[in-house]
Amino acid sequence: MLASALTRIPRTTEGFPIMANVTIPIQFAPSTLEQAILPGWQFSLFSVNLGESSNPEVEKAAIERIGSYGRQIGHVAEALEVVIEHLKLLGLPSLEPQQKDALKVLLGDVAQARGVKAHLDPARATAQRAPAASAPPAVLPAR
């Protein structure tokens, strides 16, 4: 059977099989290349300057040792949450409804930020709920 199949292949006068044009798709490189050149690096065409500081060295040291402005604001917001709850400010009849609304908005923002942190980093959120007495206060070295 194989011999009869070979004899049916068209041949040249010299007996060689006639070669047909055959296209074989060959891809030497991917059609798209997506690769991070410098992972973790950022380049920008502009930077935002919110004004001159009276003491840029102190600002830089505070950001390096304490944390970003967002972290510092978060600490202040959480401290205000403690004060509002401890003094039961939302229950005071002497506060105007607008003042109570402002406190509720702040407490809602703090709770939302806490929820985002818990969703993105559950281990860290659990560690932050530990009693404050176990953590020593942050002290900056004297200059």
Residue frames relative to the residue before (quaternion, step in Angstrom):
aa qw qx qy qz dx dy dz
M 1.0000 0.0000 0.0000 0.0000 0.00 0.00 0.00
L 0.6459 0.5087 -0.3126 0.4757 3.56 1.01 -0.83
A 0.6408 0.5302 -0.3247 0.4503 3.58 0.97 -0.82
S 0.6677 0.4848 -0.3154 0.4687 3.63 0.95 -0.76
A 0.6258 0.5216 -0.3449 0.4662 3.63 1.09 -0.64
L 0.6614 0.5052 -0.3102 0.4595 3.59 1.00 -0.74
T 0.6604 0.5071 -0.3238 0.4492 3.57 1.00 -0.65
R 0.6351 0.5380 -0.3357 0.4410 3.64 1.19 -0.41
I 0.5189 0.6191 -0.4355 0.3973 3.63 1.19 -0.22
P 0.4517 -0.6842 0.4902 0.2958 3.60 -0.81 0.95
R 0.1279 -0.8091 0.5730 0.0249 3.55 -0.98 0.92
T 0.5227 -0.5949 0.5033 0.3460 3.52 -1.31 0.42
T 0.6933 -0.4664 0.3363 0.4344 3.54 -1.29 0.07
E 0.6510 0.4972 -0.3139 0.4802 3.57 1.24 -0.47
G 0.5928 -0.6058 0.3576 0.3921 3.61 1.24 -0.10
F 0.5271 0.6147 -0.4249 0.4047 3.58 1.27 0.07
P 0.5325 -0.6170 0.4515 0.3632 3.61 -1.04 0.62
I 0.4647 -0.6550 0.5151 0.2995 3.59 -1.07 0.75
M 0.2760 -0.7711 0.5541 0.1488 3.57 -0.80 1.03
A 0.2485 -0.7508 0.5947 0.1442 3.56 -0.89 0.93
N 0.5616 -0.5709 0.4645 0.3781 3.56 -1.24 0.41
V 0.0259 -0.7972 0.6019 -0.0396 3.53 -0.60 1.17
T 0.2008 -0.7709 0.5945 0.1092 3.56 -0.87 0.97
I 0.0789 -0.7805 0.6200 0.0121 3.53 -0.75 1.10
P 0.3243 -0.7582 0.5243 0.2126 3.59 -0.54 1.09
I 0.0165 -0.7835 0.6202 -0.0337 3.53 -0.75 1.09
Q 0.0814 -0.7885 0.6091 0.0269 3.55 -0.84 0.97
F 0.2318 -0.8088 0.5317 0.0976 3.54 -0.45 1.26
A 0.7884 0.1169 -0.0483 0.6020 3.60 1.17 -0.55
P 0.5889 -0.5715 0.4144 0.3936 3.59 -1.12 0.47
S 0.5639 -0.6157 0.4251 0.3495 3.58 -1.14 0.58
T 0.7704 0.1164 -0.1031 0.6183 3.59 1.16 -0.50
L 0.1537 -0.7809 0.6007 0.0758 3.52 -1.08 0.73
E 0.0329 0.7867 -0.6131 0.0643 3.55 -0.59 1.15
Q 0.2136 0.7649 -0.5707 0.2087 3.52 -0.40 1.24
A 0.4189 -0.6852 0.5320 0.2685 3.55 -0.90 0.90
I 0.3433 -0.7572 0.5196 0.1971 3.57 -0.67 1.08
L 0.7900 0.0239 0.0165 0.6124 3.57 0.88 -0.98
P 0.1678 -0.8214 0.5329 0.1150 3.62 0.22 1.16
G 0.7931 0.2909 -0.2319 0.4822 3.54 -0.98 0.90
W 0.6162 0.5234 -0.3555 0.4690 3.59 1.24 -0.14
Q 0.1346 -0.7713 0.6152 0.0918 3.53 -1.21 0.55
F 0.0953 -0.7565 0.6447 0.0546 3.50 -1.10 0.78
S 0.0076 -0.7987 0.6017 0.0074 3.56 -0.96 0.76
L 0.4907 -0.6714 0.4800 0.2792 3.49 -1.20 0.58
F 0.7938 0.1109 -0.0669 0.5942 3.57 1.22 -0.32
S 0.1924 -0.7500 0.6147 0.1507 3.54 -1.26 0.29
V 0.4099 -0.7053 0.5280 0.2361 3.55 -1.16 0.65
N 0.0916 -0.7726 0.6275 0.0307 3.53 -0.85 1.00
L 0.2114 -0.8188 0.5253 0.0939 3.59 -0.44 1.20
G 0.7537 -0.3241 0.1915 0.5387 3.59 1.14 0.41
E 0.5561 -0.6039 0.4580 0.3411 3.49 -1.33 0.22
S 0.3654 -0.7134 0.5573 0.2169 3.52 -1.04 0.81
S 0.5240 -0.6233 0.4658 0.3464 3.55 -1.13 0.59
N 0.7906 0.0567 -0.0396 0.6084 3.57 1.21 -0.47
P 0.2005 -0.8317 0.5064 0.1077 3.61 0.19 1.25
E 0.6024 0.5667 -0.3725 0.4210 3.61 1.04 -0.59
V 0.6472 0.5054 -0.3176 0.4743 3.59 1.00 -0.82
E 0.6461 0.5220 -0.3226 0.4539 3.58 0.94 -0.86
K 0.6621 0.5046 -0.3015 0.4648 3.57 0.92 -0.92
A 0.6606 0.5005 -0.3057 0.4687 3.59 0.94 -0.89
A 0.6430 0.5254 -0.3290 0.4497 3.59 0.97 -0.81
I 0.6646 0.4919 -0.3071 0.4713 3.57 0.94 -0.85
E 0.6770 0.4907 -0.2995 0.4596 3.60 0.95 -0.83
R 0.7718 0.3839 -0.1974 0.4668 3.61 0.89 -0.91
I 0.7463 0.3740 -0.2157 0.5067 3.60 0.97 -0.79
G 0.5830 -0.5524 0.3959 0.4453 3.54 0.79 -0.99
S 0.7265 -0.4288 0.3176 0.4329 3.52 -1.35 0.09
Y 0.6691 -0.4708 0.3713 0.4391 3.54 -1.29 0.20
G 0.6238 0.5479 -0.3353 0.4451 3.59 1.02 -0.76
R 0.6540 0.4995 -0.3121 0.4747 3.57 0.97 -0.82
Q 0.6591 0.5054 -0.3137 0.4601 3.58 0.95 -0.86
I 0.6477 0.4964 -0.3165 0.4837 3.60 0.98 -0.81
G 0.6215 0.5450 -0.3365 0.4510 3.58 1.04 -0.74
H 0.6399 0.5157 -0.3247 0.4681 3.59 1.00 -0.79
V 0.6500 0.5046 -0.3143 0.4734 3.59 0.96 -0.88
A 0.6600 0.5141 -0.3104 0.4514 3.61 0.90 -0.89
E 0.6680 0.4858 -0.3075 0.4724 3.61 0.95 -0.83
A 0.6248 0.5170 -0.3407 0.4757 3.60 1.07 -0.67
L 0.6413 0.5079 -0.3223 0.4763 3.61 1.00 -0.76
E 0.5965 0.5596 -0.3550 0.4528 3.58 1.07 -0.70
V 0.6486 0.5111 -0.3102 0.4711 3.58 0.96 -0.88
V 0.6671 0.5031 -0.3039 0.4578 3.60 0.88 -0.93
I 0.6555 0.5189 -0.3119 0.4514 3.60 0.90 -0.95
E 0.7021 0.4570 -0.2721 0.4735 3.58 0.88 -0.93
H 0.6643 0.5145 -0.3163 0.4404 3.62 0.91 -0.87
L 0.7397 0.3869 -0.2220 0.5039 3.60 0.94 -0.85
K 0.3309 -0.7735 0.4771 0.2542 3.58 1.34 -0.04
L 0.0864 0.8575 -0.4988 0.0923 3.54 0.97 0.96
L 0.6329 0.5440 -0.3474 0.4275 3.61 1.03 -0.65
G 0.6871 0.4788 -0.2799 0.4694 3.59 1.21 -0.45
L 0.4934 0.6723 -0.4308 0.3449 3.59 1.23 -0.10
P 0.3801 -0.7321 0.5123 0.2389 3.61 -0.76 0.97
S 0.6104 0.5834 -0.3544 0.4017 3.61 1.16 -0.43
L 0.5975 0.5568 -0.3731 0.4402 3.62 1.20 -0.26
E 0.4630 -0.6563 0.5284 0.2753 3.53 -1.08 0.85
P 0.6304 -0.5397 0.3865 0.4024 3.62 -1.15 0.50
Q 0.6371 0.5246 -0.3391 0.4516 3.64 1.00 -0.71
Q 0.6415 0.5146 -0.3226 0.4686 3.57 1.04 -0.74
K 0.6437 0.5022 -0.3186 0.4816 3.59 1.00 -0.80
D 0.6254 0.5373 -0.3338 0.4568 3.59 1.03 -0.78
A 0.6387 0.5258 -0.3272 0.4567 3.59 0.97 -0.83
L 0.6577 0.4944 -0.3081 0.4775 3.59 0.99 -0.82
K 0.6447 0.5223 -0.3205 0.4570 3.59 1.00 -0.82
V 0.6254 0.5254 -0.3385 0.4671 3.59 1.04 -0.79
L 0.6467 0.5127 -0.3200 0.4653 3.60 0.92 -0.89
L 0.6769 0.4836 -0.3001 0.4667 3.60 0.85 -0.96
G 0.6333 0.5273 -0.3301 0.4604 3.60 1.05 -0.71
D 0.6470 0.5128 -0.3178 0.4662 3.58 1.01 -0.82
V 0.6414 0.5156 -0.3229 0.4674 3.59 0.98 -0.85
A 0.6629 0.4968 -0.3074 0.4682 3.59 0.94 -0.88
Q 0.6462 0.5154 -0.3258 0.4589 3.59 0.99 -0.79
A 0.6452 0.5108 -0.3208 0.4689 3.59 0.95 -0.85
R 0.6353 0.5242 -0.3227 0.4664 3.57 1.02 -0.81
G 0.6480 0.5202 -0.3103 0.4618 3.59 1.03 -0.79
V 0.6367 0.5166 -0.3249 0.4714 3.58 1.00 -0.81
K 0.6530 0.5104 -0.3132 0.4637 3.58 0.92 -0.91
A 0.6663 0.5040 -0.3065 0.4562 3.58 0.92 -0.91
H 0.6574 0.5097 -0.3149 0.4570 3.58 1.02 -0.75
L 0.7417 0.4246 -0.2320 0.4645 3.59 0.88 -0.94
D 0.8076 0.0560 0.0034 0.5870 3.59 1.04 -0.70
P 0.1598 -0.8443 0.5033 0.0913 3.63 0.35 1.23
A 0.6379 0.5355 -0.3449 0.4328 3.62 0.96 -0.74
R 0.6769 0.4883 -0.2921 0.4669 3.57 0.95 -0.88
A 0.6359 0.5299 -0.3301 0.4538 3.59 1.01 -0.79
T 0.6390 0.5140 -0.3226 0.4727 3.59 1.04 -0.73
A 0.6571 0.5117 -0.3075 0.4602 3.58 0.98 -0.85
Q 0.6573 0.5182 -0.3164 0.4464 3.61 1.04 -0.69
R 0.6373 0.5234 -0.3345 0.4561 3.60 1.18 -0.37
A 0.4342 0.7002 -0.4611 0.3296 3.60 1.28 -0.03
P 0.6381 -0.5428 0.3706 0.4012 3.62 -1.13 0.55
A 0.5141 -0.6746 0.4460 0.2857 3.55 -0.96 0.95
A 0.5866 0.6000 -0.3744 0.3946 3.61 1.10 -0.56
S 0.6352 0.5483 -0.3411 0.4238 3.60 1.12 -0.54
A 0.7053 0.4286 -0.2617 0.5004 3.59 1.17 -0.46
P 0.3809 -0.7196 0.5219 0.2546 3.60 -0.75 0.95
P 0.5575 -0.6066 0.4276 0.3720 3.62 -1.06 0.56
A 0.4985 -0.6440 0.4891 0.3122 3.53 -1.12 0.68
V 0.0514 -0.7970 0.6017 -0.0056 3.55 -0.81 1.01
L 0.2957 -0.7440 0.5720 0.1785 3.55 -0.84 1.00
P 0.5163 -0.6364 0.4610 0.3404 3.58 -1.00 0.70
A 0.5389 -0.6191 0.4596 0.3393 3.57 -1.10 0.68
R 0.4113 -0.7140 0.5123 0.2421 3.56 -1.11 0.69
